[in-house]
Amino acid sequence: MPARTGAQYLEKLKNDRRELWLNGEKIEDVTTHPAFRGAAQSIAYLYDLQHQYPDIMLFDSPTTGDKVGFSFMFPKSKDDLWKIYQGSKIWAEAHAGLMGRAPDYLNITFMCYASRPDVWSRYGNEQGAQNLVNYFNYIRENDLCLTHCIVNPQVDRSVPDAEQAGGEVSLHKVGETEDAIIVRGARMLATLAPFADEVVVYPSRAGKSIRFGEENYALCFALPMDTPGLKFICRDSYSKNASLFDYPLSSRFDEQDAVAIFDDVHVPKERVFLDGNVKLYRELTDATNWRAYIVFQAMIRALTKLEFLFGIGHMIAEMNGVNVYQHIQEKLGEIWTMKELTRSALVSAIEGAKPVYDGVYCPDERPLVALRGTMPKWIPRAMELIQIIGGGGFMLTPSKADMEGPMRKFIDLYYQGRNASAEEKIRLFRLAWDFIGSAMASRCELYERFYLQDSFRMTAEAYMLADKQHEINLVNQFLKEMTLDVQTLENVS
């Protein structure tokens, strides 16, 4: 079928029977529940956007000829990468970069995986590779939305995953039938769990958390969300069942996070991509170029957040008249610098792209790896700078009820800005606070710090991944000149 509309997405979601729990309540319909309906509508809007920008966000399926979503496209040129960039940017701007697991995130992941059947076929895994390619074709042709759970629960990080709580907590295989493998355990964080069509499992941290001899923990597969035995426990909802005036972001963009529990779940063998092959499990992240593709998508979204933060900061400073002060200009300049360096790195990644297998282009990983370790510091810093620029004004914002009440004439007088009415100023400050200071904003800040590992490990990994030969040669050039100089002195003496 062609790319879905928002209505088609919501209809499928409404009829789904996943086992989803929030605050002790089993949720029957996320499209109408007050904690979920805002985000469900927001994702539906993303699907509608594909049809509003068909030249950018749709392409012809290589198997059916139907128009399918941009984020499933194998990029066969730099122009294709620019098209993926544009499509992801349109989606990111629709949610101000707040939905880190919008559908393009995992669509691009599985595009990346399916573009490397040569890797998935290693060490006798030919059937798993074919299953993965078949699965990618299935999600592309049905325009499905995925969640993933790739981290084992936090029980005892001082021991390997397979040893936590006697090996019973981490997701692992416990049996097999003629048609399925049976899995038990838990995984986190299934971000977007209430809104996804399917859940996928694959390696995190380059698969290095699984050691040789722990074959039952080396698993990759995909399942519909309503698979028997599959359960999801959601964190507190940060979605506000309130007006857009009061909570312009929290009312729409809480993508939720959940722990996925696999209670002796049967995974059909045609849905298994890897079963017990530890060597391949540990190689997948590096060998498939996953890092480059997924950080490419993530940094498009991060760029949008920085653009939004810069816009908010400028407008607050302009409205309050504080942008005449150099220390405020310096703070805004700092956010602008983050934004421009991110944009430049994305341009560099696209223009430095090269074909890696079967004509599929991969973005240049180097500028993306640099951003990957830096962004967890930049976005929290940019949010902090907005707090400083706005100051106490964030604590003085009347609600919609106040604006419609008997105090309106006083509000209009005492809440006005330098060049704006009281209502305009209040709207801006409420929008800004929902982005930097609300409960959902705090979750999003934590997300930015840890969703691709923490900055400490990412920056250390950047050093380990770096090709150092040019720099070594440059230093050796001068060391050689020093040696020649010593020899000259010896000859003179």
C-alpha positions in Angstrom: 0.0 0.0 0.0 1.2 3.6 -0.5 2.4 5.9 2.3 -0.2 6.2 5.0 -2.4 9.2 5.9 -2.8 10.3 9.5 -6.3 8.9 9.5 -5.1 5.5 8.4 -2.4 5.6 11.1 -4.9 6.4 13.8 -7.4 3.8 12.7 -4.8 1.0 12.9 -3.7 2.3 16.3 -7.2 2.4 17.6 -7.8 -1.2 16.7 -4.5 -2.4 18.2 -4.7 -4.5 21.4 -1.3 -4.1 22.9 -0.9 -4.6 26.6 0.1 -1.1 27.8 0.0 0.0 31.4 0.1 3.5 32.9 -0.4 4.2 36.6 -1.8 0.8 37.2 -4.3 1.2 34.4 -4.4 -1.0 31.3 -4.9 1.4 28.4 -7.5 0.3 25.9 -7.3 3.1 23.3 -4.4 5.5 23.1 -6.2 7.6 20.5 -8.7 8.8 23.0 -6.9 8.5 26.4 -6.0 12.0 27.7 -2.4 11.0 28.4 -1.8 9.8 24.9 -4.2 11.3 22.4 -2.2 14.5 21.9 0.9 12.7 20.8 -1.1 10.2 18.7 -2.6 13.2 16.8 0.9 14.7 16.4 2.3 11.5 14.8 -0.8 11.3 12.6 0.1 14.8 11.4 3.6 13.7 10.4 2.0 11.1 8.1 -0.2 13.7 6.6 2.8 15.9 6.0 4.3 13.3 3.6 1.4 13.9 1.3 1.7 17.7 1.6 5.3 17.5 0.4 5.2 14.6 -2.0 8.2 15.7 -4.1 10.4 15.6 -1.0 8.8 13.1 1.3 7.6 10.3 -1.1 9.4 8.2 -3.7 8.5 5.2 -5.9 8.8 1.8 -4.2 11.3 -0.4 -6.0 9.0 -3.4 -5.6 5.5 -2.1 -6.0 5.8 1.3 -7.6 3.6 2.8 -4.9 4.6 6.1 -3.3 6.3 5.3 -0.1 7.9 7.3 2.7 11.3 9.2 2.2 12.9 7.6 5.2 12.8 4.2 3.7 14.9 5.3 0.6 18.3 3.7 -0.1 20.3 6.9 -0.9 22.0 6.3 -4.2 23.6 9.8 -4.4 24.3 12.9 -2.4 21.1 14.3 -3.8 19.2 11.4 -2.2 20.8 12.2 1.1 19.7 15.8 0.8 16.2 14.6 0.1 16.3 12.5 3.3 17.7 15.6 5.1 14.8 17.7 3.8 12.2 15.2 4.8 13.5 14.7 8.3 13.8 18.4 8.7 10.1 18.9 7.8 9.1 16.3 10.3 11.5 17.7 13.0 10.1 21.3 12.5 6.6 19.9 13.0 7.5 19.0 16.6 10.3 21.5 17.3 12.7 18.5 17.5 11.1 17.3 20.7 10.1 13.8 19.4 13.4 12.0 19.3 11.7 8.8 18.1 9.6 10.1 15.3 9.1 7.4 12.7 12.1 8.4 10.5 14.5 7.4 13.3 13.9 3.7 13.0 12.9 3.8 9.4 16.5 5.0 8.6 17.9 2.4 11.0 16.3 -0.4 9.1 17.1 1.2 5.7 20.7 1.1 6.9 20.5 -2.5 8.0 18.7 -3.7 4.9 21.3 -2.0 2.7 23.9 -4.3 4.1 22.7 -7.9 3.5 26.4 -8.8 3.0 27.0 -8.1 6.7 23.9 -9.8 8.0 24.8 -12.9 6.0 28.1 -13.4 7.8 29.0 -16.6 9.8 26.1 -18.6 8.4 23.3 -16.1 9.1 22.0 -16.1 5.5 18.4 -16.8 6.6 18.5 -14.0 9.2 19.7 -11.6 6.5 16.9 -12.6 4.2 14.4 -12.2 7.0 15.7 -8.7 7.7 15.4 -7.7 4.0 11.9 -9.1 3.9 10.9 -7.3 7.0 12.3 -4.0 5.7 10.2 -4.4 2.5 7.2 -5.1 4.7 7.5 -2.0 6.9 8.3 0.2 3.9 5.3 -1.0 1.9 3.0 -0.6 4.9 4.6 2.6 6.2 4.8 1.3 9.7 5.9 3.1 12.8 8.5 1.3 15.0 9.8 1.5 18.6 12.8 -0.2 19.8 14.2 -1.5 23.1 17.9 -2.1 23.0 19.1 -1.6 26.6 18.8 -4.2 29.3 17.3 -3.0 32.7 19.5 -1.2 35.3 20.0 -3.8 38.0 23.7 -4.1 38.6 25.9 -2.3 36.1 29.0 -3.6 37.8 28.5 -7.0 36.1 27.8 -7.9 32.4 24.2 -7.9 31.2 24.0 -11.7 31.2 24.9 -11.9 34.9 22.4 -9.3 36.2 20.0 -10.9 38.7 21.3 -14.3 37.9 20.8 -13.8 34.2 17.0 -13.7 34.5 16.4 -10.0 33.9 18.2 -9.2 30.6 16.3 -10.3 27.5 17.3 -13.8 26.5 16.2 -16.9 24.6 14.7 -19.7 26.8 13.4 -22.1 24.3 12.4 -22.9 20.7 9.6 -24.5 18.8 9.5 -25.6 15.1 8.2 -22.2 14.1 9.5 -19.8 16.8 12.0 -18.9 19.4 10.8 -18.1 22.9 12.2 -15.1 24.7 12.0 -13.9 28.3 13.3 -10.8 30.1 13.0 -7.0 29.8 14.4 -4.2 27.8 14.3 -0.4 28.0 13.5 2.2 26.8 10.7 1.6 24.4 10.2 5.2 23.5 7.1 5.7 21.4 5.7 2.4 22.7 2.0 3.6 22.9 2.1 4.8 19.3 4.3 2.4 17.4 3.0 -0.5 15.2 5.9 -2.8 16.0 8.8 -3.2 18.4 12.3 -4.2 17.3 15.3 -5.5 19.2 18.9 -5.1 18.1 22.3 -4.4 19.6 23.2 -1.3 21.7 26.6 0.0 22.5 28.0 -1.8 19.4 26.8 -5.1 20.9 29.9 -5.3 23.1 27.8 -5.9 26.2 27.2 -9.5 25.1 30.2 -11.7 25.4 31.2 -14.9 23.7 29.5 -17.8 25.5 26.3 -15.8 26.0 24.6 -16.8 22.8 21.1 -16.8 24.3 21.4 -13.0 24.8 22.5 -12.2 21.2 19.2 -11.6 19.6 17.7 -9.4 16.9 14.0 -9.6 15.9 10.8 -7.7 15.4 7.2 -8.1 16.7 3.8 -6.5 16.4 3.0 -4.5 19.6 0.0 -6.7 20.4 2.0 -10.0 20.4 0.8 -12.3 23.3 3.1 -12.1 26.3 4.5 -8.7 25.3 3.8 -6.0 28.0 4.7 -2.4 28.3 4.9 -0.3 31.6 4.9 3.4 30.9 6.6 6.1 33.0 4.5 9.0 34.4 2.8 10.9 31.6 4.0 14.4 31.1 1.2 15.1 28.6 -1.0 17.9 29.8 -4.7 17.6 29.1 -5.0 21.3 28.7 -5.2 24.1 26.1 -2.5 24.9 23.6 -2.3 28.3 25.3 -1.3 26.9 28.6 0.8 23.9 27.4 1.6 24.4 23.7 4.1 21.5 23.6 3.3 19.2 26.6 -0.2 18.8 25.3 1.0 17.3 22.0 4.6 15.9 22.0 5.1 13.6 25.0 6.3 10.5 23.0 6.4 8.4 26.2 8.9 5.9 27.3 8.3 2.3 28.6 9.9 -0.8 29.8 9.1 -3.8 27.5 8.5 -7.1 29.3 8.8 -10.3 27.3 6.9 -12.9 29.3 7.8 -16.1 27.3 7.0 -14.4 24.0 7.1 -16.5 20.9 9.0 -14.8 18.1 8.1 -16.3 14.7 11.3 -17.5 13.0 10.7 -15.4 9.9 10.8 -12.4 12.3 14.2 -13.4 13.7 17.2 -11.6 12.2 19.9 -13.0 14.4 19.8 -15.9 16.9 22.8 -16.6 19.1 25.6 -15.4 16.7 27.7 -13.4 19.2 30.4 -12.5 16.7 28.0 -11.0 14.3 26.0 -9.3 17.1 29.2 -7.5 18.2 30.1 -6.4 14.7 26.7 -5.1 13.4 26.9 -1.5 14.5 30.3 -0.8 13.0 30.0 -3.1 9.9 26.6 -1.8 8.7 27.5 1.9 9.1 24.6 2.3 11.5 26.4 5.0 13.5 26.7 7.4 10.5 23.1 7.0 9.4 21.4 7.2 12.7 23.5 10.2 14.0 22.7 11.9 10.7 19.0 11.7 11.4 19.5 12.6 15.1 21.5 15.7 14.3 18.9 17.0 11.9 16.5 16.9 14.8 19.1 18.4 17.1 19.7 21.2 14.6 15.9 22.0 14.7 16.0 22.2 18.5 18.9 24.6 18.5 17.1 26.7 15.8 14.0 26.8 18.0 16.0 27.7 21.1 17.8 30.5 19.3 14.5 31.8 18.0 13.0 31.7 21.5 16.0 33.4 23.0 16.1 36.2 20.4 12.4 36.9 20.7 12.4 37.0 24.5 15.5 39.3 24.5 13.9 41.5 21.9 10.5 41.6 23.7 12.1 42.5 27.0 14.6 44.9 25.6 17.6 43.1 27.1 19.3 42.3 23.7 21.0 45.8 24.0 23.3 44.3 26.7 26.4 42.6 25.5 26.3 39.8 28.0 22.8 38.8 26.5 24.2 39.1 23.0 27.1 36.8 24.0 24.6 34.2 25.3 22.5 34.3 22.1 25.7 34.2 20.1 26.7 31.0 21.9 23.4 29.3 20.9 23.8 30.6 17.3 27.3 29.1 17.2 26.1 25.7 18.3 23.4 25.9 15.7 25.7 26.9 12.9 28.4 24.3 13.7 25.7 21.7 13.7 24.4 22.8 10.3 27.9 22.9 8.9 28.6 19.4 10.2 25.5 18.1 8.5 26.5 19.8 5.2 30.0 18.2 5.5 28.5 14.8 6.2 26.4 14.9 3.1 29.0 16.4 0.8 31.6 14.0 2.1 29.3 11.0 1.5 30.6 7.9 -0.5 29.0 4.7 -1.7 29.8 1.9 0.7 27.9 -1.2 -0.8 25.8 -1.8 -3.9 25.8 1.9 -4.8 24.2 3.1 -1.5 25.7 6.3 -0.1 26.7 6.7 3.5 27.2 10.1 5.1 30.7 11.0 6.2 30.8 9.8 9.8 33.5 12.1 11.0 31.6 15.3 11.6 28.6 13.3 12.9 30.7 11.5 15.5 32.1 14.9 16.6 28.5 16.1 17.1 27.5 12.9 18.8 29.7 13.6 21.8 29.1 17.3 21.8 25.3 17.6 21.5 24.5 16.1 24.9 26.4 19.2 26.3 25.1 21.8 23.9 21.4 21.3 24.2 21.3 21.4 28.0 23.6 24.4 27.9 21.3 26.2 25.4 18.3 25.5 27.6 20.2 27.0 30.6 21.0 30.1 28.6 17.3 30.6 27.8 16.6 30.4 31.5 19.1 33.1 32.2 17.9 35.3 29.4 14.2 35.1 30.4 14.9 35.2 34.2 12.0 35.6 36.5 9.5 36.2 33.7 9.1 32.5 33.4 7.4 32.4 36.8 5.0 35.1 36.1 2.9 33.8 33.2 -0.9 34.0 33.6 -3.0 31.0 32.3 -5.7 31.0 29.7 -8.3 31.1 32.5 -6.6 34.3 33.9 -6.7 35.8 30.4 -10.4 35.2 30.2 -11.1 36.3 33.8 -11.8 39.6 35.5 -8.1 40.5 35.9 -7.6 40.8 32.2 -7.4 44.7 32.2 -4.5 44.5 34.8 -2.8 41.7 32.9 -2.9 43.8 29.7 -1.2 46.7 31.5 1.4 45.0 33.6 2.5 42.1 31.5 3.1 43.9 28.2 6.5 43.8 26.5 8.7 46.5 25.0 7.2 45.9 21.6 4.4 43.4 22.2 1.0 43.2 23.9 0.6 41.3 27.2 -1.0 38.3 25.4 1.8 38.1 22.9 4.4 38.2 25.6 2.6 35.6 27.8 2.2 33.2 24.8 6.0 33.4 24.1 7.0 32.9 27.7 4.6 29.9 28.1 6.0 28.4 24.9 9.5 28.9 26.1 8.9 27.4 29.6 7.2 24.4 28.1 10.4 23.8 26.1 12.9 24.4 28.8 11.3 24.1 32.2 8.2 21.9 32.3 8.1 18.2 33.3 8.3 17.2 29.6 11.2 19.6 29.1 13.1 17.9 31.9 12.5 14.5 30.3 13.7 15.8 27.0 16.8 17.3 28.5 17.6 13.9 30.1 16.9 12.2 26.8 19.4 14.5 25.0 22.1 13.6 27.6 21.8 9.8 27.2 19.9 8.7 24.2 23.1 7.8 22.2 25.1 6.9 25.3 26.5 9.6 27.6 28.8 12.4 26.4 31.8 10.9 28.3 31.8 7.6 26.4 30.8 9.1 23.1 33.6 11.6 23.1 36.1 8.9 24.2 34.8 6.7 21.4 35.4 9.5 18.9 39.0 9.4 19.8 39.1 5.6 19.4 37.4 5.8 16.0 39.5 8.6 14.7 41.9 8.0 11.7 45.0 9.5 13.2 47.5 8.9 10.3 47.4 12.3 8.7 48.1 14.0 12.1 50.9 11.5 12.9 52.5 12.2 9.5 52.3 16.0 10.2 54.1 15.7 13.5 56.6 13.2 12.0 57.4 15.8 9.3 58.6 18.2 12.0 60.4 15.5 14.0 62.3 14.6 10.8 63.3 18.2 10.3 64.6 18.3 13.9 66.6 15.1 13.2 68.1 16.7 10.1 69.0 19.8 12.0 70.9 17.7 14.6 72.8 15.9 11.8 73.8 19.3 10.3 75.1 20.6 13.6 77.2 17.4 14.0 78.7 17.8 10.5 79.6 21.4 11.2 81.3 20.5 14.4 
